[in-house]
């Protein structure tokens, strides 16, 4: 299955604690990530996806935003042409 996730979904893969408890559908976002790891979902993303995710992570997780961005970059993502 092909999946295009919004940056808000990807951010939910990394945040925990108080911020995560205020967010809706964290469990669904994690289900999508697990499906990708099993090979059941292929991510297709626009070029600006990383910038959007990194901007939010830098605000909510400044101490680990760089590592989170590297984790996303290591994922198997097909980047859509602009």
Residue frames as qw, qx, qy, qz and C-alpha x, y, z in Angstrom:
[[0.000, 0.890, 0.455, 0.000, 0.00, 0.00, 0.00],
 [0.376, 0.386, -0.027, 0.842, 1.22, 3.50, -0.79],
 [0.364, -0.788, -0.441, 0.228, 0.95, 6.03, 2.01],
 [0.266, 0.538, -0.077, 0.796, 1.60, 9.77, 2.11],
 [0.472, -0.616, -0.531, 0.339, 1.78, 10.89, 5.71],
 [0.026, -0.933, -0.041, -0.357, 1.48, 14.43, 6.90],
 [0.325, 0.487, -0.543, 0.602, 4.36, 15.85, 8.93],
 [0.515, -0.463, 0.327, -0.643, 2.12, 15.82, 12.02],
 [0.980, -0.078, -0.097, -0.156, 1.89, 12.03, 11.72],
 [0.740, 0.350, -0.401, 0.410, 5.67, 11.62, 11.45],
 [0.056, -0.584, 0.442, -0.679, 6.26, 13.83, 14.49],
 [0.794, -0.371, 0.141, -0.460, 4.05, 11.51, 16.54],
 [0.918, 0.143, -0.346, 0.131, 6.56, 8.71, 15.87],
 [0.540, 0.326, -0.437, 0.642, 9.13, 10.48, 18.05],
 [0.198, -0.496, 0.288, -0.795, 7.44, 12.49, 20.78],
 [0.526, -0.296, -0.782, 0.154, 6.54, 11.09, 24.15],
 [0.232, -0.223, -0.534, 0.782, 5.36, 12.25, 27.51],
 [0.150, 0.562, 0.438, -0.685, 3.13, 15.26, 28.09],
 [0.257, 0.413, -0.374, -0.789, 3.13, 16.46, 24.48],
 [0.222, 0.012, -0.906, -0.360, 2.15, 13.05, 23.16],
 [0.008, 0.390, 0.859, -0.333, -0.67, 12.67, 25.67],
 [0.239, 0.566, 0.214, -0.760, -2.27, 15.86, 24.33],
 [0.240, 0.331, -0.616, -0.674, -2.19, 14.60, 20.74],
 [0.831, 0.190, 0.275, -0.445, -4.94, 12.60, 19.06],
 [0.908, 0.401, -0.040, -0.116, -4.30, 9.40, 17.15],
 [0.109, -0.720, 0.685, 0.029, -0.72, 8.73, 18.30],
 [0.666, -0.089, 0.738, -0.060, -1.57, 5.02, 18.28],
 [0.743, 0.604, 0.278, -0.070, -2.69, 5.20, 14.65],
 [0.272, 0.877, -0.394, -0.043, 0.51, 7.02, 13.66],
 [0.348, -0.515, 0.782, -0.032, 2.55, 4.31, 15.36],
 [0.786, 0.231, 0.564, -0.106, 0.51, 1.63, 13.54],
 [0.617, 0.783, -0.049, -0.065, 1.46, 3.22, 10.21],
 [0.013, 0.779, -0.626, 0.022, 5.14, 3.23, 11.19],
 [0.589, -0.229, 0.770, -0.092, 4.98, -0.43, 12.23],
 [0.791, 0.490, 0.347, -0.115, 3.27, -1.32, 8.93],
 [0.412, 0.848, -0.332, -0.043, 6.12, 0.39, 7.08],
 [0.244, -0.604, 0.756, -0.068, 8.70, -1.59, 9.03],
 [0.701, 0.065, 0.702, -0.107, 6.88, -4.81, 8.06],
 [0.150, -0.120, 0.695, 0.693, 6.90, -3.76, 4.41],
 [0.202, 0.577, 0.791, -0.031, 3.12, -3.40, 4.25],
 [0.137, 0.947, 0.229, -0.179, 3.28, 0.36, 3.56],
 [0.605, 0.183, 0.171, 0.756, 5.49, 2.33, 1.17],
 [0.105, -0.792, -0.234, 0.554, 5.93, 6.02, 1.93],
 [0.425, 0.500, 0.333, 0.677, 5.77, 8.58, -0.87],
 [0.273, -0.755, -0.300, 0.516, 6.49, 12.12, 0.31],
 [0.359, 0.902, 0.082, 0.224, 6.80, 15.59, -1.21],
 [0.603, 0.379, -0.304, 0.633, 10.24, 17.26, -1.05],
 [0.140, -0.615, 0.236, -0.739, 9.19, 19.65, 1.74],
 [0.821, -0.414, -0.363, -0.154, 8.22, 16.79, 4.10],
 [0.724, -0.090, -0.382, 0.568, 11.62, 16.67, 5.88],
 [0.135, 0.334, -0.147, 0.921, 11.68, 20.43, 6.40],
 [0.553, -0.507, -0.176, -0.637, 8.20, 20.38, 7.96],
 [0.866, -0.341, -0.358, 0.071, 9.02, 17.47, 10.27],
 [0.616, 0.074, -0.313, 0.719, 12.40, 18.92, 11.27],
 [0.069, -0.486, 0.048, -0.870, 10.86, 22.31, 12.09],
 [0.710, -0.529, -0.153, -0.439, 8.36, 20.81, 14.51],
 [0.887, -0.196, -0.312, 0.277, 10.88, 18.42, 16.07],
 [0.432, 0.312, -0.259, 0.805, 13.33, 21.30, 16.61],
 [0.325, -0.527, 0.056, -0.783, 10.63, 23.05, 18.62],
 [0.817, -0.416, -0.033, -0.398, 9.28, 20.14, 20.66],
 [0.939, -0.257, 0.092, 0.211, 12.42, 17.97, 20.95],
 [0.247, 0.919, -0.306, 0.006, 15.39, 20.29, 20.44],
 [0.416, -0.617, 0.668, 0.011, 17.84, 17.90, 22.10],
 [0.568, -0.036, 0.808, 0.150, 17.05, 14.98, 19.80],
 [0.575, 0.685, 0.130, -0.428, 15.64, 16.61, 16.66],
 [0.244, 0.661, -0.633, -0.320, 18.78, 15.94, 14.63],
 [0.206, -0.161, 0.965, -0.011, 18.75, 12.23, 15.46],
 [0.540, 0.451, 0.607, -0.371, 15.03, 12.02, 14.67],
 [0.489, 0.737, -0.171, -0.433, 15.62, 13.66, 11.28],
 [0.084, 0.498, -0.840, -0.196, 18.41, 11.17, 10.60],
 [0.406, 0.096, 0.886, -0.202, 16.06, 8.33, 11.50],
 [0.594, 0.629, 0.312, -0.394, 13.52, 9.58, 8.98],
 [0.329, 0.732, -0.478, -0.357, 16.20, 10.07, 6.34],
 [0.127, -0.327, 0.934, 0.063, 17.24, 6.43, 6.84],
 [0.622, 0.298, 0.621, -0.371, 13.70, 5.22, 6.13],
 [0.298, 0.153, 0.759, 0.559, 12.73, 3.86, 2.75],
 [0.262, 0.716, 0.350, -0.545, 10.85, 6.85, 1.32],
 [0.463, 0.405, 0.519, 0.594, 10.13, 7.62, -2.29],
 [0.077, -0.525, -0.128, 0.838, 10.47, 11.35, -2.79],
 [0.455, 0.718, 0.524, 0.048, 7.89, 12.79, -5.18],
 [0.419, 0.232, 0.227, 0.848, 9.07, 15.24, -7.78],
 [0.018, 0.458, 0.313, -0.832, 8.16, 18.88, -7.08]]
